[in-house]
Amino acid sequence: MGALSRFIAHVYTLFLVFFTVLFLELVILVRSVAGSIGYTTAVDDQPMTTAQYLKLIEENNPASRYKTAGLERKECSVCLSVFDDGDEIRRLKCKHTFHKGCVDKWLEQDRATCPICRSLVLPEAIVVKYSQRHQIPLHRRRREFYGGSDEELILLLTSLHGNYMRRFM
């Protein structure tokens, strides 16, 4: 009789482990499907590439060549270098001037603001669309739901069922 009760307890434990793992997989599947349902492939919802983003910056704040005006020489507030004649510069709507390469690097970091006064260079909707390129792809979301190792999963399962499983391992 004692062997039968141990066998039933062992089957019960395996049943609990199996359905707990099944439940966790089901939760992961539901979350990934729910995330993919909200995803649409319309052209307007596609993340903006860096080239498209820089093109919009160029259209709204065109680059030009620097010419010395008088004795006063201005400097780029990003790299702190003095502008030389012929340097490619970008003057933002707020009237702050920078080397084109310096300010473009700043703007590529999802910052559509002037490095000095923080006034917007592009509308917020464009910046959001550009920053979507950093979002996690759908196939990697599953791993991020549970990023632990197999040993941690076993520890999680044993903590859910208490010390009952240790008798059989």
SULPEHU-V692431 format. One record per residue. RES is the residue in three letters. SS is DSSP state (h for helix, s for strand, l for the rest). PHI is phi in degrees with one decimal (* if undefined). D_FIRST is the distance of its C-alpha to the first C-alpha in Angstrom with 2 decimals. Layout:
res/ss/phi/d_first
RES/SS/PHI/D_FIRST
RES/SS/PHI/D_FIRST
This chain:
res/ss/phi/d_first
MET/l/*/0.00
GLY/h/-64.8/3.82
ALA/h/-68.4/5.45
LEU/h/-66.9/5.17
SER/h/-67.7/6.38
ARG/h/-67.2/8.75
PHE/h/-62.8/9.89
ILE/h/-64.3/10.69
ALA/h/-64.1/12.39
HIS/h/-65.5/14.22
VAL/h/-63.0/15.40
TYR/h/-62.2/16.48
THR/h/-63.4/18.42
LEU/h/-61.7/20.05
PHE/h/-59.9/20.95
LEU/h/-63.1/22.61
VAL/h/-63.1/24.47
PHE/h/-58.7/25.65
PHE/h/-74.2/26.99
THR/h/-67.9/28.52
VAL/h/-63.7/30.41
LEU/h/-60.3/31.35
PHE/h/-63.7/32.65
LEU/h/-61.9/34.70
GLU/h/-63.4/36.20
LEU/h/-64.5/37.06
VAL/h/-62.2/38.81
ILE/h/-62.9/40.78
LEU/h/-62.9/41.74
VAL/h/-62.4/42.91
ARG/h/-64.7/44.97
SER/h/-70.3/46.61
VAL/h/-68.1/47.42
ALA/h/-62.4/48.79
GLY/h/-69.2/50.96
SER/h/-79.2/52.28
ILE/h/-67.0/53.17
GLY/l/-74.0/55.52
TYR/l/-89.3/57.18
THR/l/-119.0/60.26
THR/l/-106.1/62.46
ALA/l/-63.8/65.76
VAL/h/-61.1/68.60
ASP/h/-68.3/69.19
ASP/h/-93.0/65.63
GLN/l/-71.8/65.78
PRO/l/-61.0/66.00
MET/l/-83.7/69.53
THR/l/-77.2/70.37
THR/h/-62.4/72.25
ALA/h/-63.4/75.33
GLN/h/-64.5/75.37
TYR/h/-62.6/74.91
LEU/h/-66.4/77.76
LYS/h/-64.8/79.94
LEU/h/-64.8/79.55
ILE/h/-63.0/80.43
GLU/h/-62.5/83.49
GLU/h/-66.2/84.57
ASN/h/-85.9/84.32
ASN/l/-140.3/85.60
PRO/l/-63.4/87.70
ALA/s/-81.0/88.34
SER/s/-147.0/91.91
ARG/s/-100.2/93.94
TYR/l/-79.7/94.96
LYS/l/-127.4/98.67
THR/l/-67.2/100.02
ALA/l/-115.6/101.78
GLY/l/78.0/104.19
LEU/l/-84.9/103.57
GLU/l/-75.6/100.18
ARG/l/-107.0/97.29
LYS/l/-91.7/93.90
GLU/s/-128.9/90.53
CYS/l/-77.4/87.11
SER/l/-75.4/84.83
VAL/l/-86.1/81.77
CYS/l/-96.8/83.03
LEU/l/65.2/85.98
SER/l/-93.8/88.41
VAL/s/-74.2/91.90
PHE/l/-70.1/92.61
ASP/l/-104.9/95.04
ASP/l/-56.1/97.34
GLY/l/90.4/95.56
ASP/l/-62.6/92.00
GLU/s/-80.9/89.75
ILE/s/-124.1/88.84
ARG/s/-129.0/87.01
ARG/s/-102.8/88.35
LEU/l/-81.1/85.83
LYS/l/-59.4/86.80
CYS/l/-79.7/86.73
LYS/l/79.6/89.57
HIS/l/-84.8/87.61
THR/s/-118.7/88.30
PHE/s/-142.1/86.10
HIS/s/-62.5/86.03
LYS/h/-57.6/84.46
GLY/h/-63.1/81.85
CYS/h/-66.3/80.91
VAL/h/-72.6/80.42
ASP/h/-66.0/78.70
LYS/h/-62.5/76.05
TRP/h/-62.4/75.59
LEU/h/-69.4/75.34
GLU/h/-68.5/72.85
GLN/l/-86.4/70.30
ASP/l/62.3/69.66
ARG/l/-115.2/72.42
ALA/l/-96.0/75.04
THR/s/-130.6/77.06
CYS/l/-67.3/80.09
PRO/l/-62.9/79.14
ILE/l/-95.0/81.71
CYS/l/-102.7/81.74
ARG/l/64.5/78.46
SER/l/-73.5/80.25
LEU/s/-66.7/78.55
VAL/l/-95.2/79.80
LEU/l/-131.6/77.85
PRO/l/-61.0/76.23
GLU/h/-59.1/72.69
ALA/h/-61.6/71.34
ILE/h/-69.0/72.53
VAL/h/-64.8/70.90
VAL/h/-63.0/67.55
LYS/h/-63.2/67.85
TYR/h/-69.0/68.70
SER/h/-73.6/65.83
GLN/h/-63.1/63.31
ARG/h/-66.0/63.49
HIS/h/-88.2/61.30
GLN/l/-66.5/58.43
ILE/l/-75.1/55.14
PRO/l/-62.1/54.79
LEU/h/-57.9/52.03
HIS/h/-69.1/50.14
ARG/h/-96.3/49.87
ARG/h/-65.5/48.64
ARG/h/-58.2/45.03
ARG/h/-65.0/44.93
GLU/h/-76.6/46.49
PHE/h/-63.2/43.88
TYR/l/-133.1/41.36
GLY/l/-97.9/43.26
GLY/l/-80.2/40.62
SER/l/-84.8/39.01
ASP/h/-64.1/35.61
GLU/h/-63.3/34.41
GLU/h/-66.9/35.55
LEU/h/-65.4/33.68
ILE/h/-63.1/30.40
LEU/h/-61.8/31.28
LEU/h/-62.0/32.05
LEU/h/-65.3/28.74
THR/h/-68.0/26.80
SER/h/-70.9/29.00
LEU/h/-68.5/28.28
HIS/h/-107.5/24.52
GLY/h/70.5/24.74
ASN/h/-81.6/22.94
TYR/h/-58.4/19.60
MET/h/-73.8/20.40
ARG/h/-63.8/21.34
ARG/h/-63.4/17.84
PHE/h/-105.0/17.58
MET/l/-104.0/21.17
